[in-house]
Amino acid sequence: MQAEIVAIGTELLLGHIIDTNSSWIARRLTTIGLNLYYTTTVGDNEARIVEVLRNALKRSDVVITTGGLGPTVDDKTRESVAAATGRDLVLDEQLLQEIGAFFARRGYPMTPNNQKQPCLPRGARVIHNPVGTAPCFAVEQDGHVIISLPGVPSEMQYLMENEVLPYLRERFQLRGVIKSRTLRTCGIGESMVGAKIEDLMKLDNPTVGTAAHPGQTDVRITAKADSEAQADALIAPVEQQLRERLGEYIFGVDEETISDAVNAILADRGLRLSLVETSTRGELAQWLVGAARGDVAFAGGMAVSDSSSLAQVLEIPSALLEEQNFPNQEVADAAAQGVRRLHGADLGLSIIGPADPGAADAPPVYYALAMPDRLVRGQPRKGRGGAVGRAWLMYLGLDLVRRVLLGLPVE
């Protein structure tokens, strides 16, 4: 059994709206063990929607559409489903009355174009929508089914949970689950991760795959089984093998962020971290204060863009801040110690580099972590440009803190 999602709307293709519906539906389909093999986005063009739906019906048992069920002329989902399945549209009088009652309860008149909404493909199974005006429906065709849902996320989610998932379980006798476990790593690239776990990535059930993000590589284990407990039993030994091979690089699981992980270590030990950053625009401070337990673990931070600000606030000797020598490791050391004193924190982290670390001739970015009894230097790094480059630098800084606190090698 396999499913396919078709997201309908020209606004999605233009990038005016991000398609969050498809990812949400994909996650919910795993709870009933239904494989998702394809996701397609198509604009508000009837001919193209029909083509997409016909192709989807050839290769997928279940096709779920979102969007295009409104009252305006560019809402083409009903007509397209009817054409793709060789049916005409018929008016459902009961649905028309329900839509009229919906408007009456809110004190609004029902405009004539709303009368197209209760027109459904002949023989369609009605999916009543108590949270909106767009009636939804399912059409069965030669053992396959198309389910059309609204594009409004709140309406779509309500109907998926309360109508569609129960219907699919019963219609196709779905009893399994698909469950994933994600190990999140930093300080190691995707190619190196792949080299360490290549044999595990050839497994059939569970499967193992990687996904690279700025500064982070995720390793996902996905199992399909008759129950959640059985899926857990399949995942557990593979997770153990992954931890044996990648242990020092793993900072968290599933939705945990590097900021969550560092804050948790600090908070559990009753420690507080302060921060000074010159190359990351204060974004790392925002990460830490916004992460779980940030109110406990983060003592405060400062973002500066030039050496004179460092000198004024952190009392760094001016000899270290001469323009021709800035930035350098000695400044990073002094800044880490200074920001720790300034905030009365247990640890002080500095990320000291040029304002534009991605420039071709930019000097490296320097790291230091100050504690009451010692100072640890991170490896200087050549910066990268843009938000991705800043994220990479921030991960390196937090990984330095994590490694020092856990007694891991500092690379």
Secondary structure, 3 states (H helix, E strand, C coil): CEEEEEEECHHHHCCCCCCCHHHHHHHHHHHHCCEEEEEEEECCCHHHHHHHHHHHHHHCCEEEEECCCCCCCCCCHHHHHHHHCCCCEEECHHHHHHHHHHHHHHCCCCCHHHHHCCEEECCCEEECCCCCCCCEEEEEECCEEEEEECCCHHHHHHHHHHHHHHHHHHHHCCCCEEEEEEEEEECCCHHHHHHHCCCHHHCCCCEEEEEEECCEEEEEEEEEECCHHHHHHHHHHHHHHHHHHHHHHEEEECCCCHHHHHHHHHHHCCCCEEEEECCCCCHHHHHHHHCCCHHHHEEEEEECCCHHHHHHHHCCCHHHHCHHHCCCHHHHHHHHHHHHHHHCCCEEEEEECCCCCCCCCCCCEEEEEECCCCEEECCCECCCCHHHHHHHHHHHHHHHHHHHHHCCCCC
